[in-house]
Amino acid sequence: MSKDSCQSKKLESSAVCMQDFLDQCQGTTDREQLLQRLFDKEKIIETVRYFCSSLNIYEQNAKCIANQHEMVINCTRDEAVRYRTIYGGNPTYDVLIQANCRFNKIAMSCLENYVFENCGLAAAEFIETITIGQTPPSCEPRERKYSQTGPKDNSQCITASIWTTVILLFIKVLLK
């Protein structure tokens, strides 16, 4: 499905659609400000293009990457409990964003480390570039540990469409 979405430019079209949506939400309301803190519209397309141009790396390592799931769940268990507790307490946007940033940083670090250990450098570079690319701009920037390729700018963004869905579903499973 990812290959088809990249070849048909559906994934890039989704990113453009997301950019158009964000362009209309540049005001000062709480919701518009929240969107601006969660999305870096200039980086969305860059990360989608990286994903599509590097899809062969993902395809070659998809099974190995998927096999790291249980170890990542164990690695993030305590932080997932903490996040669920905060989320259930009717937090402010600021508290929720910071809790999300913390969980994201821990979960992605666990995933990247296990992928590196068990799948190799190329897979770790791919995952690291994508996970840095899906981090909201309001989170503190993450330093690259594995990647020497991909977007050179460490500024944060969130990917569009399929990859965002994959990451969010992965996190949702972790929180169950």
Phi, psi and omega per residue, in radians:
M1 nan -0.722 3.113
S2 -1.105 -0.752 -3.141
K3 -1.061 -0.793 3.121
D4 -1.094 -0.733 -3.139
S5 -1.137 -0.614 3.097
C6 -1.269 -0.811 -3.098
Q7 -1.138 -0.639 -3.122
S8 -1.509 -0.020 -3.128
K9 1.186 0.256 3.106
K10 -1.114 -0.678 -3.126
L11 -1.141 -0.769 3.101
E12 -1.157 -0.658 3.083
S13 -1.090 -0.661 3.085
S14 -1.105 -0.693 3.116
A15 -1.138 -0.716 3.111
V16 -1.121 -0.716 3.106
C17 -1.071 -0.757 3.112
M18 -1.101 -0.689 3.116
Q19 -1.103 -0.763 3.108
D20 -1.039 -0.737 3.111
F21 -1.074 -0.822 -3.131
L22 -1.145 -0.579 3.106
D23 -1.072 -0.495 -3.136
Q24 -1.484 -0.087 -3.072
C25 -2.077 0.890 -3.097
Q26 -1.784 0.300 -3.097
G27 -1.434 -2.815 -3.051
T28 -1.998 0.152 3.089
T29 -1.186 2.819 3.134
D30 -0.989 -0.762 -3.116
R31 -1.169 -0.716 3.114
E32 -1.147 -0.707 3.102
Q33 -1.130 -0.674 3.103
L34 -1.084 -0.804 3.101
L35 -1.019 -0.725 -3.139
Q36 -1.137 -0.500 3.122
R37 -1.428 -0.352 -3.085
L38 -1.705 -0.379 -3.031
F39 -2.294 2.363 2.991
D40 -1.934 1.674 -2.978
K41 -1.062 -0.502 3.135
E42 -1.210 -0.455 -3.094
K43 -1.604 -0.243 -3.107
I44 -1.020 -0.935 -3.088
I45 -1.146 -0.671 3.120
E46 -1.012 -0.762 -3.120
T47 -1.240 -0.672 3.081
V48 -1.086 -0.761 3.116
R49 -1.107 -0.703 3.077
Y50 -1.063 -0.824 3.137
F51 -0.962 -0.867 -3.105
C52 -1.184 -0.672 -3.136
S53 -1.257 -0.354 -3.116
S54 -1.943 0.277 -3.070
L55 -1.003 -0.571 3.131
N56 -1.058 -0.608 3.109
I57 -1.137 -0.769 3.119
Y58 -1.111 -0.789 -3.128
E59 -1.048 -0.703 -3.135
Q60 -1.190 -0.438 -3.038
N61 -2.055 0.089 -3.021
A62 -0.994 -0.781 -3.111
K63 -1.128 -0.778 3.127
C64 -1.107 -0.753 3.126
I65 -1.065 -0.803 3.132
A66 -1.082 -0.584 -3.133
N67 -1.192 -0.177 3.140
Q68 -1.513 -0.085 -3.018
H69 -0.942 -0.878 -3.081
E70 -1.112 -0.691 3.125
M71 -1.162 -0.638 3.125
V72 -1.197 -0.687 3.079
I73 -1.020 -0.805 3.123
N74 -1.112 -0.688 -3.117
C75 -1.150 -0.540 -3.057
T76 -1.819 0.061 -3.023
R77 -0.924 -0.896 -3.098
D78 -1.093 -0.743 -3.132
E79 -1.203 -0.584 3.094
A80 -1.121 -0.717 3.092
V81 -1.090 -0.796 3.125
R82 -1.042 -0.781 -3.131
Y83 -1.104 -0.804 3.128
R84 -1.060 -0.661 3.122
T85 -1.114 -0.813 3.118
I86 -1.105 -0.810 -3.105
Y87 -1.064 -0.669 -3.124
G88 -1.307 -0.177 -3.092
G89 -1.632 0.305 -3.136
N90 0.959 1.013 -3.066
P91 -1.321 2.826 2.999
T92 -1.250 2.898 3.102
Y93 -1.011 -0.740 -3.116
D94 -1.055 -0.804 -3.139
V95 -1.130 -0.747 -3.141
L96 -1.130 -0.732 3.117
I97 -1.102 -0.784 -3.139
Q98 -1.141 -0.673 3.079
A99 -1.129 -0.691 3.092
N100 -1.123 -0.738 3.120
C101 -1.053 -0.786 -3.127
R102 -1.120 -0.820 3.132
F103 -1.085 -0.792 -3.138
N104 -1.003 -0.815 -3.111
K105 -1.067 -0.787 -3.124
I106 -1.202 -0.820 -3.110
A107 -1.095 -0.765 -3.113
M108 -1.235 -0.618 3.079
S109 -1.119 -0.770 3.090
C110 -1.031 -0.852 -3.121
L111 -1.046 -0.862 -3.110
E112 -1.062 -0.761 -3.121
N113 -1.135 -0.785 3.119
Y114 -1.167 -0.658 3.097
V115 -1.127 -0.749 3.112
F116 -1.056 -0.873 -3.101
E117 -1.068 -0.653 -2.981
N118 -1.913 -0.298 -3.076
C119 -2.102 -0.295 3.087
G120 1.831 3.010 -3.037
L121 -1.129 -0.758 -3.095
A122 -1.057 -0.771 3.121
A123 -1.143 -0.713 3.138
A124 -1.135 -0.716 3.094
E125 -1.064 -0.763 3.134
F126 -1.071 -0.909 -3.108
I127 -1.083 -0.745 3.139
E128 -1.066 -0.795 -3.121
T129 -1.104 -0.734 3.124
I130 -1.194 -0.745 -3.105
T131 -1.214 -0.627 3.027
I132 -1.122 -0.670 3.133
G133 -1.193 -0.355 -3.132
Q134 -1.776 0.123 3.140
T135 -1.454 2.261 -3.141
P136 -1.028 2.570 -3.115
P137 -1.114 -0.357 3.134
S138 -1.354 -0.190 3.082
C139 -1.467 2.648 3.137
E140 -1.164 2.481 -3.112
P141 -1.029 2.539 3.094
R142 -1.789 2.429 3.074
E143 -1.385 2.530 3.075
R144 -1.337 2.348 3.111
K145 -1.898 -0.613 -3.060
Y146 -1.974 -0.661 -2.952
S147 -1.333 2.260 2.941
Q148 -2.047 -0.048 -3.113
T149 -2.033 -3.102 3.104
G150 1.383 -2.967 -3.132
P151 -0.996 2.245 -3.077
K152 -1.368 -0.406 -3.104
D153 -1.373 2.185 -3.135
N154 -1.484 0.120 3.102
S155 -1.101 2.714 -2.928
Q156 -1.700 2.639 3.089
C157 -2.725 -3.109 3.056
I158 -2.269 2.384 -3.133
T159 -1.332 2.923 -3.083
A160 -1.821 2.900 2.904
S161 0.874 -2.049 -2.960
I162 -1.089 -0.869 -3.065
W163 -1.151 -0.675 3.070
T164 -1.045 -0.762 3.128
T165 -1.076 -0.748 3.126
V166 -1.046 -0.845 -3.129
I167 -1.113 -0.801 -3.121
L168 -1.134 -0.672 3.072
L169 -1.135 -0.675 3.110
F170 -1.066 -0.809 3.133
I171 -1.147 -0.704 3.111
K172 -1.039 -0.729 3.101
V173 -1.104 -0.693 3.119
L174 -1.074 -0.603 -3.076
L175 -1.406 -0.193 -3.135
K176 -1.294 nan nan
